[in-house]
Amino acid sequence: MIDKMRCESVLRFWSVPAGDRRRMDAGRTVFQALSRGKKWTATGHATAYYVIDPADPVHDIRLEAKAE
């Protein structure tokens, strides 16, 4: 979870892709911005669920990944 009041300056990066040709990597841009100067910690729990795209070049690898 992101505290929108403490991290307001980072939220705009959800709409800025980092360079993926399909423009599907804005989450990486947000993480990079959060990891520079913001305090954070991992919960160890899933906080988001994504649809896996069969056209993704690493689709088979993603299917093999198991939630812990």
N, C-alpha and C positions, 0 to 999 in steps of 0.2 A: 504494500500500500504506500501511497505517496501522500504526504501532508501537503495539500495544495496551497495552503497559506505560507508554509515555510519554503516551498520549492516552486513558487509561481513563475520565476524566471526560466525554469526548465520546461514547463508544460508546453510551450510553443514548439519544442523540438519534436513532438509527436507528428508534426506535419512536415518534417524535414528529413528525407531519406539520406542515408550516409553515402550512398553510391551504387547500391544494387540496381542493376539495369531494369528490374521489374518494380523497383521502388517499394520493396517490402521490408525495409530494414530500419524504419524510423525508431523502433524500440531500442536499437543499438545506439542511436544518436542520443536518446533520452538517458540511457544508462551511462554513456560517456560523460554527459553533462552533469549527472548526479554524482558520479564518482570523483569529480573535480571539486573539492571543497565542501561537499555536503556530507553530513554524518549519515551512515546507513548501516543496516545489519540484515542478515538473512533470517528468515523465519523457519526455513526447512520445510515449508508447506507450499503446495502449488497455490498461486494467487491468480493465475490466468489460464485459460484453456483455449487452444488454437485448433482450427481446422487444418488438417494436413493436406497439402496440395499434391496430387499425384504427378503433376508436371514439375515439381521441385526436383532438381538434379540429385539430391540426397534423400529422396523419398524412401527408398528401401532402408536406409540407415535409421531414419526417423521411426519407421514402423517397428524396428527392432528395439528401440529404446523403451524401457519399462519405467513406469512411475513407481517411486519407492514409498 
